[in-house]
Amino acid sequence: MRRLPHRTRAVRGLFATLLTALATVAALVTATAPAQADTTICEQYGSTTIQGRYVVQNNRWGTSATQCVTATDTGFRLTQADGSVPTNGAPKSYPSVFNGCHYTNCSPGTDLPARISEISGAPSSISYGYVSNAVYNASYDIWLDPTPRTDGVNRTEIMIWFNKVGPIQPIGSQVGTATVGGRTWQVWSGSNGSNDVLSFVAPSAISSWSFDVMDFVRETVARGMAQNDWYLTSIQAGFEPWQNGAGLAVNSFSSTVDIGGGSPGEPGGPAACTVSYATNVWQGGFTANVTVRNTGPSAVEGWKLAFTLPSGQRVTHAWNASVTPSSGAVTASGLDNNTRIAPGGSQSFGFQGTYGGTFAQPAGFSLNGTACTTA
């Protein structure tokens, strides 16, 4: 083998070192660049799009006082919420983020409206930020209608109260309790004069959760307040404030609707699952290697694993899966060559990220809307 002169080897070594340093700097710049500039909306019904797939809306309808929301790359925060209304009546607004259609405003690329009988799952994740100096609820809204309408009021509204502060209560009266999505809820039923309302109220505050929207839709159908040939038109997460509300935030939101008519255990539907989550952590950074195993009897087609990254963590790079958004409630989806998990089989993926404060792992995982056990 011909040996290079010492001087030539040294120059080439220096050049390689310089290229490596430049690449490292470029990677750091890319990793820390914001995904989207924050946008503040003060118009009564003003809205904007985030992540190219969800709509953030101000939606101030019960007061003339100023309200402003600031849309972030993963959700929004209520930056101004002046005024108040009586707590024995309707709230003053519903600032929210949604997937679907709301009064002809449809989120980009949405699969909604979709017929209930054709939806195999609707995995969603939410992370809320609360305040104590206001009267409000943290309300997750699911809208159903006999027609695939994209305008006006739907026939039935499902409300999930993740939290409530102050002397407020849902529409109607309490009709019992129910276990939905593995949690126990107070159930309220009534009408606001425009549509029927079925409310599920958490007995204590829930700050974040990954779940299947269809669990609540099926419970509503079972109670006779919707039919399987109706349509799911919109999935929304936000707040109903009665007094004040500045500082409330949806830290992150994700919503996916899987069309295919599969039922649990069938291809396209959710399955029993186990997740292992192995990490390598250093100061300010980490990698996670994730394996999701299908322990059900049937294949899972188009797998999606939902989980919530602890506050301060952000994904900078992923492999063997798409992980979106970069923080908060995220969803990992299989790529073209690994979208299927056979019975007893598994898929693995990983990602690199940054963090601030104390490092922690996600509290739970759900595969196509079904909660998984952790290994």
C-alpha positions as CSV (number, residue, x, y, z in Angstrom):
1,M,0.0,0.0,0.0
2,R,1.4,3.4,-1.0
3,R,1.8,5.6,2.1
4,L,1.0,9.3,2.0
5,P,3.8,11.7,3.0
6,H,3.4,12.8,6.7
7,R,2.6,16.4,5.7
8,T,-0.2,15.4,3.4
9,R,-1.7,13.1,6.1
10,A,-1.6,16.0,8.6
11,V,-3.3,18.5,6.2
12,R,-6.0,16.0,5.4
13,G,-6.5,15.2,9.1
14,L,-6.8,18.9,9.9
15,F,-9.4,19.3,7.0
16,A,-11.5,16.4,8.3
17,T,-11.5,17.9,11.9
18,L,-12.7,21.2,10.5
19,L,-15.5,19.6,8.6
20,T,-16.6,17.7,11.7
21,A,-16.6,20.9,13.7
22,L,-18.7,22.7,11.1
23,A,-21.2,19.9,10.9
24,T,-21.6,19.9,14.7
25,V,-22.2,23.7,14.7
26,A,-24.8,23.3,11.9
27,A,-26.6,20.5,13.8
28,L,-26.8,22.6,16.9
29,V,-28.2,25.6,15.0
30,T,-30.8,23.3,13.4
31,A,-31.8,21.6,16.6
32,T,-32.4,24.9,18.5
33,A,-34.2,26.7,15.7
34,P,-37.9,27.3,16.6
35,A,-40.4,25.4,14.6
36,Q,-42.8,28.3,14.3
37,A,-42.9,31.9,15.5
38,D,-45.6,32.6,18.1
39,T,-48.7,34.3,16.8
40,T,-51.0,36.5,19.0
41,I,-54.6,36.7,18.0
42,C,-57.0,39.2,19.6
43,E,-59.8,39.3,17.0
44,Q,-63.1,37.9,18.4
45,Y,-63.1,34.9,16.1
46,G,-59.6,35.1,14.9
47,S,-57.6,31.9,14.1
48,T,-54.3,30.6,12.8
49,T,-52.8,27.2,11.8
50,I,-50.1,25.4,13.7
51,Q,-48.0,22.4,12.5
52,G,-49.8,22.7,9.2
53,R,-52.6,20.5,10.6
54,Y,-54.4,22.1,13.5
55,V,-56.3,25.4,14.0
56,V,-55.9,27.6,17.0
57,Q,-59.0,29.9,17.5
58,N,-59.7,32.8,19.9
59,N,-63.5,32.2,19.8
60,R,-64.7,35.0,22.2
61,W,-68.5,35.0,22.1
62,G,-69.9,35.7,25.6
63,T,-68.2,39.1,26.4
64,S,-67.0,42.3,24.7
65,A,-63.9,42.4,27.0
66,T,-60.5,41.8,25.3
67,Q,-59.2,38.3,24.9
68,C,-56.0,37.3,23.2
69,V,-54.4,33.9,22.5
70,T,-50.8,33.3,21.5
71,A,-50.4,30.3,19.2
72,T,-47.2,28.3,19.7
73,D,-45.7,25.6,17.6
74,T,-47.4,22.9,19.8
75,G,-50.5,24.6,21.2
76,F,-51.5,28.0,22.6
77,R,-51.6,30.1,25.8
78,L,-54.2,32.6,26.9
79,T,-52.3,35.9,27.2
80,Q,-55.1,38.2,28.0
81,A,-58.6,37.3,29.3
82,D,-60.4,40.4,30.6
83,G,-63.9,40.6,32.0
84,S,-66.2,38.1,33.7
85,V,-69.7,36.6,33.4
86,P,-72.0,35.1,36.1
87,T,-70.9,31.6,37.1
88,N,-74.5,30.3,36.9
89,G,-74.7,30.9,33.2
90,A,-72.6,30.3,30.1
91,P,-68.8,30.9,29.9
92,K,-67.5,33.9,28.1
93,S,-65.4,32.1,25.4
94,Y,-63.8,28.9,24.3
95,P,-60.2,29.5,23.1
96,S,-59.1,26.2,21.7
97,V,-57.1,24.1,19.2
98,F,-58.9,21.7,16.9
99,N,-58.7,19.0,14.3
100,G,-61.8,19.0,12.0
101,C,-64.3,21.7,11.0
102,H,-65.7,24.5,13.1
103,Y,-68.2,26.9,11.4
104,T,-66.7,26.2,7.9
105,N,-63.1,26.6,9.3
106,C,-61.5,23.3,8.6
107,S,-58.0,22.3,9.7
108,P,-55.6,21.5,6.9
109,G,-55.6,17.8,5.7
110,T,-58.2,16.7,8.2
111,D,-60.0,13.4,7.8
112,L,-63.1,14.9,9.4
113,P,-66.1,14.7,9.1
114,A,-66.0,10.9,9.1
115,R,-68.7,8.4,9.7
116,I,-68.4,6.9,13.2
117,S,-68.8,3.3,11.9
118,E,-65.8,3.7,9.6
119,I,-63.4,5.0,12.3
120,S,-61.2,2.3,13.8
121,G,-59.5,4.7,16.3
122,A,-58.9,8.3,17.1
123,P,-55.8,8.6,19.2
124,S,-55.2,11.9,20.9
125,S,-52.8,13.4,23.4
126,I,-53.2,16.6,25.4
127,S,-51.1,18.5,27.9
128,Y,-52.7,21.4,29.9
129,G,-51.2,24.3,31.9
130,Y,-53.4,25.6,34.7
131,V,-53.7,28.7,36.8
132,S,-55.5,29.2,40.2
133,N,-56.6,32.9,39.9
134,A,-59.5,32.3,37.5
135,V,-62.8,30.5,37.2
136,Y,-62.8,28.1,34.3
137,N,-62.9,24.5,33.0
138,A,-60.3,22.7,30.9
139,S,-62.7,21.3,28.3
140,Y,-62.0,18.7,25.6
141,D,-64.9,18.9,23.0
142,I,-66.0,16.1,20.6
143,W,-68.7,17.0,18.1
144,L,-71.2,14.6,16.5
145,D,-73.9,15.1,13.9
146,P,-76.2,13.0,11.7
147,T,-74.8,14.7,8.6
148,P,-71.2,15.4,7.6
149,R,-71.7,19.1,8.2
150,T,-68.8,21.6,8.4
151,D,-70.8,24.6,9.5
152,G,-73.0,25.6,12.4
153,V,-73.9,23.6,15.6
154,N,-73.8,19.8,15.6
155,R,-76.5,17.7,17.2
156,T,-74.5,16.3,20.1
157,E,-71.5,17.7,22.0
158,I,-69.3,15.5,24.2
159,M,-67.4,17.4,26.8
160,I,-64.5,16.0,28.8
161,W,-63.7,18.2,31.8
162,F,-60.1,17.6,32.6
163,N,-60.2,20.3,35.4
164,K,-62.6,22.8,36.9
165,V,-61.9,25.8,39.2
166,G,-64.6,27.7,40.9
167,P,-68.4,27.3,41.4
168,I,-69.3,26.0,37.9
169,Q,-70.9,22.9,36.7
170,P,-71.7,21.2,33.4
171,I,-75.0,21.6,31.5
172,G,-77.9,19.5,32.8
173,S,-77.6,17.3,35.8
174,Q,-75.5,14.4,36.9
175,V,-76.9,11.0,35.7
176,G,-74.3,8.7,37.3
177,T,-70.7,7.7,36.8
178,A,-68.8,5.7,34.1
179,T,-65.4,4.2,33.5
180,V,-64.1,5.4,30.1
181,G,-60.6,5.1,28.8
182,G,-59.6,3.4,32.1
183,R,-60.7,6.4,34.2
184,T,-63.8,7.0,36.3
185,W,-65.9,10.1,35.5
186,Q,-69.0,11.9,36.7
187,V,-71.5,11.9,33.9
188,W,-73.8,14.8,33.2
189,S,-76.5,15.1,30.6
190,G,-78.6,18.0,29.3
191,S,-79.2,20.5,26.5
192,N,-78.1,24.1,26.0
193,G,-81.0,24.9,23.8
194,S,-79.0,24.4,20.6
195,N,-77.6,20.9,21.0
196,D,-77.5,17.9,23.4
197,V,-74.5,17.8,25.8
198,L,-72.9,14.8,27.4
199,S,-70.2,15.7,29.9
200,F,-67.6,13.5,31.6
201,V,-66.1,15.3,34.6
202,A,-62.8,14.2,36.2
203,P,-63.0,14.0,40.0
204,S,-59.6,15.6,40.2
205,A,-57.5,17.6,37.8
206,I,-55.8,15.8,34.9
207,S,-52.8,17.7,33.4
208,S,-52.0,15.4,30.5
209,W,-53.3,12.2,29.0
210,S,-53.1,10.1,25.9
211,F,-56.4,8.3,25.0
212,D,-58.7,7.2,22.2
213,V,-61.5,9.7,21.4
214,M,-63.6,6.8,20.2
215,D,-64.0,5.4,23.7
216,F,-66.1,8.5,24.5
217,V,-67.9,8.4,21.2
218,R,-68.9,4.7,21.8
219,E,-70.1,5.5,25.3
220,T,-72.3,8.3,23.8
221,V,-73.7,5.9,21.2
222,A,-74.4,3.4,24.0
223,R,-76.4,6.0,25.9
224,G,-78.6,6.8,22.8
225,M,-77.2,10.3,22.2
226,A,-75.7,9.4,18.9
227,Q,-75.8,6.7,16.2
228,N,-73.0,4.7,14.5
229,D,-74.1,6.1,11.1
230,W,-73.6,9.7,12.4
231,Y,-70.4,11.7,11.8
232,L,-67.5,12.8,13.9
233,T,-67.0,16.4,12.8
234,S,-64.5,18.0,15.1
235,I,-62.1,17.3,18.0
236,Q,-61.2,20.3,20.1
237,A,-59.1,21.1,23.3
238,G,-59.2,24.4,25.2
239,F,-60.8,26.3,28.1
240,E,-64.1,27.8,29.0
241,P,-63.3,30.8,31.3
242,W,-66.0,32.6,33.3
243,Q,-63.6,35.0,35.1
244,N,-60.1,36.0,34.1
245,G,-58.0,33.1,32.6
246,A,-54.7,34.7,31.5
247,G,-52.0,32.1,31.7
248,L,-54.0,29.1,30.9
249,A,-52.3,27.0,28.2
250,V,-52.6,24.0,26.0
251,N,-49.0,23.0,26.0
252,S,-49.4,20.4,23.3
253,F,-52.2,18.7,21.4
254,S,-52.3,15.9,18.9
255,S,-55.3,14.2,17.1
256,T,-55.4,11.5,14.5
257,V,-58.4,9.8,13.0
258,D,-57.9,6.3,11.6
259,I,-60.4,5.3,8.9
260,G,-60.9,1.6,8.2
261,G,-63.7,0.3,10.4
262,G,-61.5,-2.0,12.3
263,S,-62.4,-3.0,15.8
264,P,-60.0,-3.8,18.7
265,G,-57.8,-6.7,17.8
266,E,-58.6,-6.5,14.0
267,P,-56.1,-5.1,11.4
268,G,-56.3,-1.4,11.5
269,G,-57.7,-1.3,15.0
270,P,-55.9,-1.1,18.4
271,A,-54.3,-4.0,20.0
272,A,-52.8,-5.1,23.4
273,C,-49.2,-3.9,23.6
274,T,-46.1,-3.6,25.7
275,V,-43.6,-0.7,25.4
276,S,-39.9,-0.7,26.5
277,Y,-38.3,2.8,26.7
278,A,-34.5,2.7,27.2
279,T,-32.6,6.0,27.5
280,N,-29.0,7.3,27.5
281,V,-28.9,10.6,29.3
282,W,-26.2,13.3,29.5
283,Q,-26.3,16.9,30.7
284,G,-28.9,18.7,28.5
285,G,-29.4,15.8,26.1
286,F,-30.6,12.2,25.7
287,T,-31.4,9.4,23.3
288,A,-34.4,7.1,23.7
289,N,-34.7,3.6,22.1
290,V,-38.3,2.5,22.0
291,T,-39.7,-1.0,21.3
292,V,-43.5,-1.5,20.9
293,R,-44.7,-5.1,21.0
294,N,-48.1,-6.3,19.7
295,T,-49.3,-8.7,22.3
296,G,-52.8,-9.0,20.7
297,P,-54.1,-11.8,18.5
298,S,-54.2,-9.7,15.2
299,A,-51.8,-7.5,13.2
300,V,-51.8,-3.7,13.8
301,E,-51.7,-1.9,10.5
302,G,-50.5,1.7,10.4
303,W,-49.3,1.8,14.0
304,K,-49.1,5.0,15.9
305,L,-47.7,5.2,19.4
306,A,-48.8,8.3,21.5
307,F,-47.1,9.6,24.6
308,T,-46.3,12.8,26.3
309,L,-42.8,14.1,26.8
310,P,-42.2,15.6,30.2
311,S,-41.9,19.4,30.3
312,G,-38.7,20.8,28.9
313,Q,-37.9,17.9,26.6
314,R,-37.8,18.4,22.8
315,V,-37.1,15.9,20.0
316,T,-34.3,17.0,17.6
317,H,-33.9,13.9,15.5
318,A,-35.7,10.5,15.1
319,W,-35.0,7.3,13.2
320,N,-37.2,4.4,12.1
321,A,-40.3,6.5,12.8
322,S,-41.8,9.9,12.4
323,V,-42.2,11.7,15.8
324,T,-44.4,14.8,15.8
325,P,-44.6,17.4,17.2
326,S,-41.2,17.9,18.7
327,S,-42.5,18.4,22.3
328,G,-45.4,17.8,24.6
329,A,-48.0,15.2,23.5
330,V,-46.3,13.4,20.6
331,T,-47.1,10.6,18.2
332,A,-44.6,8.2,16.7
333,S,-45.7,6.7,13.4
334,G,-44.3,3.9,11.3
335,L,-42.5,4.7,8.0
336,D,-43.3,3.2,4.7
337,N,-41.3,0.0,5.4
338,N,-42.4,-0.6,9.0
339,T,-46.1,0.4,9.3
340,R,-47.3,-3.2,10.4
341,I,-46.8,-5.0,13.7
342,A,-47.6,-8.7,13.4
343,P,-49.2,-10.6,16.3
344,G,-46.4,-11.2,18.8
345,G,-44.1,-9.0,16.8
346,S,-42.5,-5.6,17.5
347,Q,-41.2,-2.4,15.9
348,S,-38.4,-0.4,17.3
349,F,-37.5,3.3,16.7
350,G,-35.5,5.9,18.5
351,F,-34.9,9.6,18.8
352,Q,-32.4,12.2,20.2
353,G,-33.5,15.1,22.2
354,T,-32.7,17.9,24.6
355,Y,-34.1,18.6,28.1
356,G,-33.9,21.2,30.8
357,G,-34.1,20.7,34.6
358,T,-34.5,17.1,35.9
359,F,-34.8,14.3,33.3
360,A,-37.8,12.1,33.4
361,Q,-39.5,9.4,31.2
362,P,-43.0,9.6,29.8
363,A,-45.7,8.4,32.2
364,G,-47.6,6.2,29.7
365,F,-48.0,5.1,26.1
366,S,-51.0,4.1,23.8
367,L,-50.9,2.2,20.6
368,N,-53.6,3.3,18.1
369,G,-55.6,4.6,21.1
370,T,-55.2,1.6,23.4
371,A,-53.1,2.0,26.6
372,C,-49.9,-0.1,26.7
373,T,-48.1,-1.7,29.6
374,T,-44.4,-0.8,30.1
375,A,-41.7,-3.3,30.3
